[in-house]
Every structure is written in C-alpha cells, then in structure tokens.
Amino acid sequence: MLIDPITAFAATKSAISLIQQGVKVGKDLTELASPIMKWAEAESHIDTHSSNKGKSMFGKFSTIEQNAIAAHLRKMEIEKMRNQLREIFLLYAPDGLVQWESLQKEIARQRKEHKDAIKRRIEARRKRLHIIMWFIAAIGGSVILGAEFYFLLN
C-alpha cells in the first residue's frame, strides 16, 4: 500500500530519531533493525511519490509546481537528518564509519526492494483496472449489439 508523502516523511523523521537515540545509548545495528526498516520503507514511499508526480491523466491540471517544491523541501530535510545521523554514528558507534557504510548499503537494498514492490502493486492495479474497463466495454458492446438485433428482427 502506498502511503502519502506527509505520512512517509513523518515516519522517516521518527525512525531517524529512534536510530539516533539507539546509537547514542550504545545499541548495535541489529537491535535497531525495526527503525532502520521503517526508515527505508518510508524513504521508498517518498521516492515513489516523487517519481509518479505529473504522470496522472489530470497531472497537467494540478499544482505540480507546489508538489515538486514540497517534495524537494522534504528531501532536503531528510538529507539533513541523514547527515546528523551520520555524525552521531561517527561520534558514538564503535567503528562508526564502517557501521554507517554498511547501514547505508542495507538501507539502499531494502529501499530498492520496497520501491520495486510498490511499483509492481501500482502496475498490477493499473492492469486490473484496464481489464475491468475492457470487460465493461465488451458487455456494453454486447448489450448494444443485442438491442440492435432485437429491434431489427421486430
């Protein structure tokens, strides 16, 4: 399920805060798996939303510029939080740089998996809608043809 960008942004902020607190008190990355997964998932939602903007049929009539500015500002805030989290890793975590780099690799992997899953669900939904529309059109066409034959024979 695709969540809205504001909820995803709030989830990202919350997850980063939990990770920061965990690192400061000396928790290992394995103990922080849940907020790390939450962070990766929320960022993948934000990435998916930003890549889908303007692709709808009504996209040209919406406030694309406002959405783009808001998305850009959210991404800047997330980048700022990521930099703060990196600093905390470097200051508090044992082998902070190594842990940070391995964390970033894992987050990138999970983000890609989640983003791909979201895109697959969106595509599957689009295909189902397409099939339903063709089915309705076929039924409508059959009804019209049946009505024509009925009126021609009577």
Secondary structure, DSSP 8 states (H G I E B T S, - for coil): ----HHHHHHHHHHHHHHHHHHHHTT--GGGGHHHHHHHHHHHHHHHHHHHHTT-STTGGGS-HHHHHHHHHHHHHHHHHHHHHHHHHHHHHSTTHHHHHHHHHHHHHHHHHHHHHHHHHHHHHHHHHHHHHHHHHHHHHHHHHHHHHHHHHH-
